[in-house]
Amino acid sequence: MLAGTSHYEATSAHTQEIARGERFAFGRNWQQLLRVIDEDRINHAETSLSRMLRLHQLNGLTFLDVGCGSGLSSLAARRLGAVVHAFDFDAQSVACAMELRRRYGFDDPAWTIEEGSVLDPSYIGRLGTFDIVYSWGVLHHTGRMWDALATTCSAVAPNGRLFIAVYNDLGTSTVRWRRIKRIYNRLPAAFRPLFTLAAIAPAESKALLSACVRLRPSDYIRSWTAYNERGMHRWRDIVDWVGGYPYEVATPEQVFDFCQARGFTLLSMHCGGVGLGCNEFVFQRGPA
């Protein structure tokens, strides 16, 4: 929720923004993902999380999931031993995370889930600070990315770790995709799948042609049935990408400078070759 608004007002504003085509219904997309989440996907999410954090286990560490989406990352953190607090602005995303918690038997005090907004400093302040604050692909969809990042930074405990992923700025390509995302959200729902296919057709054609040139077309076919390092299904990722609005971006240097000015030290990053995707950063609050 935004500061000074009630739960009802925040939920109503979110619904109205979606109806006006000003915001993508992320929660609806995550509900579709629940159908395909399995043990392999969860294991991949755990591996990805521990590798970037450089921690094999999270036993006893507190973990804040800012914009929890489907709840998959929260589940991975909980299975690694963390005490997890997850929240999301989208009520359907909160419902997804709760269902995932119920499905995998972690309905315990060590994993709490609720509605909340990273743009509400009073809400974040009430939560206190955490050993690990995680926000993957969320802050750039708030409409006020730098405010959201500042509030997220404030939730990291001294010597704690901040793991964020933010869309990369590619100049004119970024501008073009912002237009595409705006069009998607203004279309009637029935036309959106066809628009999504049209939007990704150039890139997918290149990927298929490349696989055929290498005499390995089966690699392309498998990419549609496989899942990425965070356990996400490809089609759901594509819908999230084409429709994901609001849409903001940053260069790696901008993110680094912003966090460094707030007392953070870079521990690890993944920025090379991401194209229009997300640059990933892990910072520590204080000296490494």
PyMOL commands that set and color helices and strands:
alter all, ss='L'
color gray80, all
select helices_A, chain A and resi 7-19+26-33+39-53+72-79+91-103+121-127+139-141+145-154+172-186+189-213+217-223+234-243+252-260
alter helices_A, ss='H'
color red, helices_A
select strands_A, chain A and resi 62-66+83-88+111-115+130-136+156-167+264-270+278-285
alter strands_A, ss='S'
color yellow, strands_A
deselect
rebuild
show_as cartoon
